[in-house]
Amino acid sequence: MRMLFRIIGVLLVLGLLAGAFVAWSMSRASSLPAGPVTSVAAARILLDPIVDGPNAAQLRHGQYLVRMGDCLSCHLRADGEPFAGGLGLNTPFGVIYSSNISSDPNHGIGNWTPDQFYRAMHDGIGGHGQHLYPAFPYPWFRNLSRDDDDALLAYLKTTPPAAYDPPGNQLIFPMNIRASVSVWNLLSLRQEPAAQPPQGAPPEWSHGEALVRGPGHCSACHTPRNLLGADKKSHDFQGGLLDNFVAPDLTGNMRTGLGRWSVDDITEYLRTGRNARAAAGGPMGDVVTYSTSLITDEDRRAIAVYLKSLPASADVDVAAPDAASMKRGAAIFSDACTACHLENAVGQPTIFPPLGNNAVAQQNDPTSVLHIILAGVRVGPSPTRPSPLTMPSFAWKLTDQQVADVSTYVRNSWGNRASAVSASQVAKLRGKLQLHKERLTDNSGDR
């Protein structure tokens, strides 16, 4: 018994010594660096209450239009101040950096007059008389009223000033000459009248049409572009390539579009960034965080009603995938994907999206699927779903052929039907994403 007490005593002394060493080590350790400001925190400026005053109603209207117009998504660079700009937008003609629209009088628009702002929103002419590139969506914002524009400017002038100058654009000739935009405006800029609602349309239809084709500027991303970078009007809302993602088809197509979605599905997706069918990542995640999660239920429903009225895009014939590729893809999926999406790909709806009958997986262009697998993706947080769930990057783990095989498998299983993916397609995107060499990405996950 005496020996047992001795052993216990020795263990207690060792425990106390170990505890003292840990405490001493922690006291000498430098504090962890502060984490980056999250997108939810940046979005708080859009919800700050506006105190009562002579023009409070105008300021509140302007603040709401900033939310509806998704202004912060583009005018906020990583670790930058809200509305300071500097976000690089990749286009077929090079990189365009968003401008500073904060209240700073020297670097932003603090000294702009209402007439100058209206001209920028309506005609794409900047405060110094220069042509603005249509990466700034004035072709859609020109559908706003003068009162709307005045309210927007009044609100932006209340935002904190940011003394920051964005980098210069990096564009190819002749797009690097701003005067060339005048030719683009002549060929592509139109003032389209409001569409008439189809027979039997719900009462929200007209309001939804005005939001989608005005401040929401949905077709700016979800419509393919012609050689001049203008919308292909004959393919309205049929999906477009954006910064190495595909903004998916929004028409009633049952395979690639919203044909299987209800109005409630769309409304929930716009409010939370997720529903039983999908989760919003990439550029759309930012749209949810800074725009659609912050607007009213009535506006979200109106948008959904309008989108559900869009006629289905034409379907395309798809050849059967190679059996060997499907077999290899099934093995990779079982090894790498089932922990979250489960063996039969039913997922965990509103957390990890199901992959069967999945519109994003079946887009005619597989770029988004490849981007998500290679670089990972983060679901946009929102006030009701503040946790930004993340899918990790697999660029470090899977070869080009393996990514092609598992993508082909996902795109042709559980009711899905889409073109096969080649290793060369994966290699091309891997190069664009600068993932040829192993490196950490924002969504690298556990390595």
C-alpha positions in Angstrom: 0.0 0.0 0.0 2.9 2.4 0.9 4.4 1.7 -2.6 1.0 2.6 -4.2 0.9 6.0 -2.4 4.5 6.7 -3.5 3.6 6.0 -7.1 0.5 8.3 -6.9 2.6 11.0 -5.2 5.2 10.8 -8.0 2.5 11.1 -10.6 1.0 14.1 -8.9 4.3 15.9 -8.8 5.0 15.1 -12.4 1.5 16.4 -13.3 2.1 19.6 -11.4 5.5 20.1 -13.1 4.0 19.5 -16.5 1.2 21.9 -15.8 3.6 24.6 -14.6 5.7 24.1 -17.8 2.7 24.5 -20.0 1.6 27.6 -18.2 5.2 29.0 -18.5 5.3 28.2 -22.2 2.0 29.9 -22.9 3.1 33.0 -21.0 6.1 33.3 -23.3 4.2 32.5 -26.5 3.2 35.4 -28.7 -0.5 36.0 -29.1 -2.2 34.6 -32.2 -2.7 37.1 -35.0 -6.2 38.5 -35.3 -8.3 36.6 -37.8 -9.4 38.4 -41.0 -12.6 40.3 -41.0 -15.3 38.0 -42.2 -17.6 38.8 -45.0 -20.5 38.8 -42.6 -18.8 41.5 -40.6 -18.2 43.5 -43.7 -21.8 43.2 -44.6 -22.9 44.8 -41.3 -22.4 48.3 -42.8 -25.3 47.5 -45.1 -27.6 46.9 -42.0 -26.4 49.8 -39.8 -29.5 51.7 -38.7 -30.0 55.2 -40.2 -31.0 57.7 -37.6 -34.0 59.9 -38.1 -33.3 63.1 -39.9 -34.5 65.4 -42.8 -33.3 62.9 -45.5 -33.5 59.6 -43.5 -36.0 58.1 -45.9 -33.8 58.8 -48.9 -30.7 57.4 -47.1 -32.6 54.2 -46.1 -33.8 53.8 -49.7 -30.2 54.3 -50.9 -28.9 51.8 -48.4 -31.4 49.2 -49.5 -30.6 49.8 -53.2 -26.9 49.2 -52.4 -28.0 45.8 -51.0 -30.2 45.0 -53.9 -27.5 46.1 -56.4 -24.8 43.9 -54.7 -22.4 46.8 -54.7 -20.2 45.6 -51.9 -19.3 42.3 -53.7 -17.4 44.1 -56.3 -16.2 47.2 -54.4 -14.5 45.2 -51.6 -11.1 43.6 -52.1 -9.6 41.0 -49.7 -8.9 42.7 -46.3 -10.0 46.1 -47.8 -12.4 48.7 -46.5 -16.0 48.6 -47.6 -16.6 50.4 -50.9 -12.9 51.1 -51.4 -12.7 49.0 -54.5 -9.6 47.3 -55.8 -11.1 43.9 -56.5 -9.7 42.4 -59.7 -12.4 41.2 -62.2 -11.1 38.7 -64.7 -12.5 39.3 -68.2 -11.7 38.0 -71.7 -9.9 41.3 -72.3 -7.8 41.4 -69.1 -8.3 42.4 -65.5 -10.5 45.4 -64.5 -10.2 46.7 -60.9 -13.3 48.0 -59.2 -13.3 51.7 -58.3 -13.4 53.4 -55.0 -17.0 54.5 -54.3 -16.6 55.4 -50.7 -17.2 58.9 -49.4 -13.6 59.9 -49.6 -13.5 63.2 -51.6 -10.1 62.6 -53.2 -10.1 58.8 -53.8 -13.8 58.0 -53.9 -17.0 59.8 -54.9 -17.4 62.1 -52.0 -17.3 65.2 -54.2 -19.5 63.9 -57.0 -22.6 65.7 -57.9 -26.0 64.0 -58.4 -25.7 64.8 -62.1 -22.3 63.1 -62.3 -23.5 60.0 -60.5 -26.6 59.8 -62.7 -24.5 59.9 -65.8 -22.3 57.1 -64.5 -25.3 54.9 -63.7 -27.2 55.7 -66.9 -24.5 56.2 -69.5 -21.3 54.8 -68.1 -19.5 58.1 -67.9 -17.2 58.7 -64.9 -16.8 61.8 -62.7 -14.0 63.1 -64.9 -15.8 62.5 -68.2 -14.1 59.2 -68.9 -15.9 56.1 -70.2 -16.4 53.4 -67.6 -16.0 49.8 -68.6 -19.2 47.7 -68.6 -17.8 45.5 -65.9 -19.6 48.2 -64.0 -23.1 47.1 -64.8 -24.5 50.4 -66.0 -26.4 48.6 -68.9 -28.7 47.3 -66.1 -28.4 50.2 -63.6 -29.7 52.6 -66.2 -33.1 51.1 -65.6 -33.2 52.8 -62.2 -35.0 56.1 -61.8 -33.3 59.4 -61.1 -34.7 59.3 -57.5 -33.1 55.9 -57.1 -29.7 57.2 -58.2 -29.9 60.3 -56.0 -30.7 58.0 -53.0 -27.8 55.7 -53.8 -25.3 58.6 -54.0 -26.7 60.2 -50.8 -26.2 56.9 -48.9 -22.7 56.2 -50.3 -21.7 59.7 -49.2 -22.4 58.6 -45.6 -20.1 55.6 -45.7 -16.6 55.8 -44.1 -14.1 57.4 -46.4 -11.3 55.1 -47.7 -8.1 56.8 -48.8 -7.2 54.1 -51.3 -6.5 54.1 -55.1 -7.2 50.8 -56.9 -4.5 49.5 -59.2 -4.6 50.4 -62.9 -6.5 48.0 -65.2 -4.6 45.4 -67.2 -6.3 45.2 -70.5 -5.3 44.3 -74.1 -5.4 46.7 -77.0 -7.7 48.3 -78.0 -9.8 47.8 -74.8 -7.1 49.6 -72.8 -8.2 52.8 -74.6 -11.3 53.9 -72.7 -12.6 55.8 -75.8 -13.2 52.3 -77.4 -16.1 51.8 -75.0 -18.0 54.4 -76.9 -18.1 52.0 -79.8 -19.3 49.3 -77.5 -22.0 51.5 -76.2 -23.1 52.4 -79.7 -23.4 48.7 -80.6 -24.6 47.2 -77.3 -26.2 49.7 -75.0 -30.0 49.7 -75.2 -32.8 51.2 -73.1 -35.3 48.3 -73.1 -38.9 48.9 -72.1 -40.3 46.9 -69.3 -41.7 43.6 -70.5 -45.4 42.8 -70.3 -46.2 39.9 -67.9 -47.4 36.7 -69.6 -51.0 35.8 -69.3 -51.9 34.4 -65.9 -48.6 35.6 -64.3 -48.7 36.2 -60.5 -48.9 39.8 -59.4 -45.3 39.7 -58.2 -44.0 39.1 -61.8 -43.6 42.7 -62.9 -41.8 43.6 -59.7 -39.5 40.6 -60.1 -38.7 41.5 -63.7 -37.8 45.0 -62.7 -35.5 43.8 -60.0 -33.8 41.1 -62.1 -33.3 43.3 -65.1 -32.5 46.4 -63.1 -30.5 46.6 -59.8 -30.2 42.8 -59.5 -28.5 42.7 -63.0 -28.7 38.9 -62.9 -28.1 38.5 -66.6 -24.8 40.2 -66.3 -23.4 36.9 -65.1 -26.0 34.3 -66.1 -26.1 35.2 -69.9 -23.3 34.2 -72.3 -21.3 36.9 -73.9 -20.5 37.6 -77.6 -17.1 38.5 -78.9 -17.5 42.1 -77.8 -18.4 41.1 -74.2 -22.1 42.0 -74.6 -25.0 39.7 -73.7 -26.2 37.2 -76.3 -29.8 38.3 -76.1 -31.0 35.1 -77.8 -29.5 33.1 -74.9 -30.8 35.2 -72.0 -30.2 33.6 -68.6 -28.9 30.4 -70.2 -25.6 30.5 -68.2 -22.3 32.4 -68.6 -18.7 32.0 -67.9 -17.4 34.3 -65.1 -14.0 34.4 -63.5 -13.4 30.6 -64.0 -16.8 29.7 -62.8 -20.0 29.1 -64.7 -23.0 31.2 -63.6 -25.6 28.5 -64.2 -28.6 28.4 -66.5 -31.6 30.1 -64.8 -34.2 29.0 -67.3 -36.8 26.3 -66.9 -34.5 23.6 -68.3 -35.0 20.5 -66.2 -31.4 19.4 -66.4 -29.3 22.5 -66.3 -31.7 25.2 -65.1 -34.3 25.8 -62.4 -36.9 23.5 -63.9 -36.9 21.2 -60.8 -36.9 24.1 -58.4 -40.0 25.7 -56.8 -40.5 29.3 -56.1 -39.9 28.5 -52.4 -36.7 26.7 -53.3 -35.4 29.8 -55.0 -36.5 32.1 -52.2 -34.8 30.0 -49.6 -31.6 29.8 -51.7 -31.5 33.6 -52.0 -32.2 34.1 -48.3 -29.7 31.6 -46.8 -27.4 30.6 -49.6 -28.6 27.0 -49.4 -31.6 24.8 -49.8 -32.4 21.1 -50.2 -30.9 21.2 -53.8 -27.8 23.4 -53.8 -25.4 25.7 -51.9 -24.2 29.1 -53.1 -20.4 29.2 -53.5 -17.9 31.2 -55.5 -19.2 34.5 -56.9 -22.8 33.6 -56.0 -21.8 33.1 -52.4 -20.8 36.8 -52.3 -24.1 37.7 -53.9 -26.0 36.0 -51.1 -23.8 37.5 -48.4 -23.9 41.1 -49.6 -27.2 41.2 -51.4 -30.0 38.6 -51.5 -29.8 37.6 -47.8 -30.3 41.3 -46.9 -33.3 42.2 -49.0 -37.0 41.6 -48.1 -38.9 38.4 -48.4 -41.2 40.1 -50.8 -38.4 41.1 -53.1 -36.9 37.6 -52.9 -40.2 36.0 -53.8 -40.8 38.4 -56.7 -37.4 37.5 -58.1 -38.2 33.8 -57.8 -41.6 34.2 -59.5 -40.0 36.0 -62.4 -37.2 33.4 -62.8 -39.6 30.5 -62.7 -41.4 32.1 -65.7 -38.3 32.0 -68.0 -38.7 29.5 -70.8 -36.5 26.5 -70.8 -33.2 26.6 -72.8 -32.8 24.1 -75.5 -31.3 20.8 -74.3 -28.2 19.3 -76.0 -27.4 15.8 -77.0 -24.8 14.2 -74.7 -22.8 11.1 -75.7 -22.5 8.3 -73.2 -19.3 8.5 -71.1 -16.5 6.0 -71.3 -17.2 3.0 -69.1 -13.6 2.8 -67.8 -13.6 6.5 -66.8 -16.9 6.0 -65.0 -15.4 3.0 -63.1 -12.3 4.9 -62.1 -14.5 7.9 -61.1 -16.7 5.8 -58.9 -13.7 4.6 -56.9 -12.4 8.1 -56.5 -15.8 9.3 -55.4 -16.1 6.6 -52.9 -12.7 7.4 -51.4 -12.8 11.2 -51.5 -16.4 12.4 -51.6 -18.7 10.1 -49.6 -17.8 11.4 -46.1 -19.9 14.5 -46.9 -22.0 13.7 -49.9 -22.6 10.0 -48.9 -22.2 6.9 -51.0 -25.4 7.5 -53.0 -24.8 11.2 -53.3 -27.9 12.3 -51.4 -25.7 14.6 -49.4 -27.0 16.3 -46.3 -29.4 19.0 -47.6 -28.8 22.6 -46.5 -25.3 21.4 -45.3 -23.7 19.3 -48.1 -25.7 19.5 -51.3 -27.0 16.4 -53.0 -25.4 15.7 -56.3 -28.2 13.8 -58.0 -30.2 15.8 -60.6 -27.9 18.6 -59.7 -28.0 21.5 -62.2 -24.5 22.9 -61.4 -23.0 19.4 -62.0 -24.8 19.1 -65.3 -24.0 22.5 -66.9 -22.9 22.1 -70.5 -19.6 23.7 -69.5 -17.9 21.7 -66.7 -15.8 24.6 -65.5 -17.6 25.1 -62.1 -17.4 21.5 -61.2 -13.6 21.4 -62.0 -13.0 24.7 -60.1 -14.8 23.4 -57.0 -12.8 20.1 -57.0 -9.5 21.8 -57.7 -9.6 24.9 -55.5 -12.4 24.1 -53.1 -15.3 26.4 -52.4 -16.9 28.2 -49.5 -20.7 28.6 -49.1 -21.5 32.3 -48.7 -22.5 33.1 -45.1 -25.7 35.0 -44.3 -27.4 36.4 -41.2 -29.5 33.2 -40.8 -26.6 30.9 -41.7 -23.5 32.6 -40.5 -21.2 29.5 -40.7 -19.3 29.6 -44.1 -19.2 25.8 -44.7 -16.2 24.9 -46.9 -15.4 22.1 -49.4 -11.6 21.6 -49.4 -9.3 21.8 -52.4 -8.3 18.5 -54.0 -5.7 19.9 -56.4 -2.9 18.6 -54.2 -4.4 15.1 -54.0 -5.8 14.3 -57.4 -4.1 14.2 -60.8 -5.7 15.8 -63.9 -7.0 12.4 -65.0 -8.4 11.6 -61.6 -10.3 15.0 -61.5 -11.6 14.3 -65.0 -12.8 10.8 -64.1 -14.6 11.8 -60.9 -16.1 14.8 -62.6 -17.4 12.6 -65.5 -18.8 10.2 -62.9 -20.6 12.9 -60.9 -21.9 14.5 -64.2 -23.4 11.1 -65.3 -24.7 9.4 -62.2 -27.9 9.5 -60.0 -30.0 11.0 -62.8 -27.3 13.4 -64.1 -26.4 13.6 -67.8 -23.6 15.8 -69.1 -20.6 15.7 -71.4 -17.5 13.8 -70.2 -14.5 15.7 -69.0 -11.0 15.3 -70.3 -7.7 15.6 -68.5 -6.7 18.4 -70.8 -9.7 20.4 -69.7 -8.6 19.9 -66.1 -5.0 20.9 -66.9 -6.1 24.1 -68.6 -8.1 25.2 -65.6 -5.5 24.1 -63.1 -3.1 26.4 -65.0 -5.5 29.4 -64.9 -6.0 28.8 -61.1 -2.2 28.6 -60.7 -2.5 25.2 -59.0 0.2 23.4 -61.1 2.4 23.7 -58.0 1.1 22.6 -54.7 0.1 25.6 -52.6 -2.4 26.6 -50.0 -5.7 28.0 -51.3 -8.5 29.7 -49.3 -10.2 26.3 -49.2 -7.2 23.9 -48.9 -8.6 21.9 -46.0 -6.6 19.4 -44.0 -3.3 18.4 -45.6 
